[in-house]
Amino acid sequence: MGNSESEKRVESAEFVIKKSEIAVIVLMTYLGYGLLNTDGNLVLILSTPIINSLHMTITQYSYVLAGGFTVSFILGLIFGPLADRIGRKSVLQVTLLGTAIFSVLQYFMKNFLQWFLIRLGAQSFTSAEYGTGAAILSEVVPKRIRGWLMGIMQSGWVFGYGLASAIALAAINIGRPYGSEWWRVAFLFAFLPAILVIFLRMKMPESKRYIHYKALKEAEKSGDKAKVEELLKIYNVDLEEAKKTSYRQLFDKKIRRVTWVMAFWWFMTTGIAIVGVAYTPAYFEIFRQMPIGPVTTVFAVASFSGILAYMANGALSDWIGGKWSSAVFVVLELLGLYLLVVEPYSTVTPAFWLYYLIFYFGLNGQFASEIRLTTEAFPTRIRGTGSNWSTAWYSVGQAVLLLVFAQILTKFIAIVHNPLIGFNNAWIWGAIVPEIVALVIFLITMPNIRPRLELEQIAV
């Protein structure tokens, strides 16, 4: 009897999450998301010189981005169930390595078609890395500071944005021998995610909740009822639901409302966000005729405000829940964008700095609580599937709304016969108004998940 009790204690200890393991997972998911997005942000920041060098139109540029996001959606739907089947860690390694291989190919591209095809590969892993990284992090962090620590991971996007800005600034000088194609030098840094894969394999542990779930499934499969009962005392799992396929579980009547609401919210928020980030460089540098150097400096400095925004929103969500903290930061994003549109300027002024910082602070911060809300809403048995389902829709939103905005922009410029005024109208009717409508729908339909609950208290 004593040996049996001792074995149970050892078995329970196997699923205890150590502080050192939490620290490693926070660091690795932060760096992983950041390095993955260094490539994506380089494409946005360097859009003007690349478009000019490859003799492309703004519409073709939209196709390049939209194509990558479309493939990202498809792979996200595939990698989600894989994360629940083979593990979160394995999926993270595949996504980072795939991004590195395709991203470096951008150094060699010569025309629109080549860039389009390369981005299909380079961009395709984004939603899967994001959803899977968030899933493993939410499963290990303490409930009282879940939002704050997930905000740190989310700030990896801004780390990637800041690193991409720094690389772009360095490429301006290093790439002088390339003439107008100096931007190619920036993509030589695309090997960085591949290096991180090595550290992932050596240092990063798998989620203990996922290991527990796999052990529970094995015990049930072998008919060991005693072990099943003991494991269920550690983390509760709905074993009857777990017998269904991943997507049947996802659309079970208990959680299908959240499944659709989160898909809609990711579609709209990230779609509008990518429109803002993708088109502001061209808007400032081409339509406002502002110099690229000072504007790029603003982008680099703003990245630090984004880091603060993620952690601030994450901490806020620990007090009021992910739903309301997400809404607060969406309002800030829209306010900043509106002020950037209505204010007349052609140089980097103090007002420009302020408005862009408000816009960027809100744009980034909203996603700390949004990803928290996503990972909490789905149980461990399908957290990989649910998280990747939701973040896959952010790829669709970015693909669709980029193309929609491009058409709205073209129509407004043709109507008013003034490119700048047309662009300003496009911002209002193609970005600001749609997100206000989406925010109202989200607030009405999405239940607020109370903060500081264990994941099993929310969904099993």
Stockholm file with secondary structure:
# STOCKHOLM 1.0

chainA/1-460         MGNSESEKRVESAEFVIKKSEIAVIVLMTYLGYGLLNTDGNLVLILSTPIINSLHMTITQYSYVLAGGFTVSFILGLIFGPLADRIGRKSVLQVTLLGTAIFSVLQYFMKNFLQWFLIRLGAQSFTSAEYGTGAAILSEVVPKRIRGWLMGIMQSGWVFGYGLASAIALAAINIGRPYGSEWWRVAFLFAFLPAILVIFLRMKMPESKRYIHYKALKEAEKSGDKAKVEELLKIYNVDLEEAKKTSYRQLFDKKIRRVTWVMAFWWFMTTGIAIVGVAYTPAYFEIFRQMPIGPVTTVFAVASFSGILAYMANGALSDWIGGKWSSAVFVVLELLGLYLLVVEPYSTVTPAFWLYYLIFYFGLNGQFASEIRLTTEAFPTRIRGTGSNWSTAWYSVGQAVLLLVFAQILTKFIAIVHNPLIGFNNAWIWGAIVPEIVALVIFLITMPNIRPRLELEQIAV
#=GR chainA/1-460 SS CHHHHHHHHHHHHTTCCCHHHHHHHHHHHHHHHHHHHHHHHHHHHTHHHHHHHTTCCHHHHHHHHHHHHHHHHHHHHHHHHHHHHTCHHHHHHHHHHHHHHHHHGGGSCCSHHHHHHHHHHHSTTHHHHHHHHHHHHHTTSCGGGHHHHHHHHHTHHHHHHHHHHHHHHHHHHHTGGGGGGGGGGGGGGGGHHHHHHHHHHHHCCCCHHHHHHHHHHHHHHHTCHHHHHHHHHHSCCCHHHHTSCHHHHHTSTTTHHHHHHHHHHHHHHHHHHHHHHHHHHHIIIIISCCCHHHHHHHHHHHHHHHHHHHHHHHHHHHHHCHHHHHHHHHHHHHHHHHHHHHSCCSSCCHHHHHHHHHHHHHHHHHHHHHHHHHHHHSCGGGHHHHHHHHHHHHHHHHHHHHHHHHHHHHHHHHHHSCHHHHHHHHHIIIIIHHHHHHHHHHHHHCCCCCSSCCHHHHCC
#=GC SS_cons         CHHHHHHHHHHHHTTCCCHHHHHHHHHHHHHHHHHHHHHHHHHHHTHHHHHHHTTCCHHHHHHHHHHHHHHHHHHHHHHHHHHHHTCHHHHHHHHHHHHHHHHHGGGSCCSHHHHHHHHHHHSTTHHHHHHHHHHHHHTTSCGGGHHHHHHHHHTHHHHHHHHHHHHHHHHHHHTGGGGGGGGGGGGGGGGHHHHHHHHHHHHCCCCHHHHHHHHHHHHHHHTCHHHHHHHHHHSCCCHHHHTSCHHHHHTSTTTHHHHHHHHHHHHHHHHHHHHHHHHHHHIIIIISCCCHHHHHHHHHHHHHHHHHHHHHHHHHHHHHCHHHHHHHHHHHHHHHHHHHHHSCCSSCCHHHHHHHHHHHHHHHHHHHHHHHHHHHHSCGGGHHHHHHHHHHHHHHHHHHHHHHHHHHHHHHHHHHSCHHHHHHHHHIIIIIHHHHHHHHHHHHHCCCCCSSCCHHHHCC
//
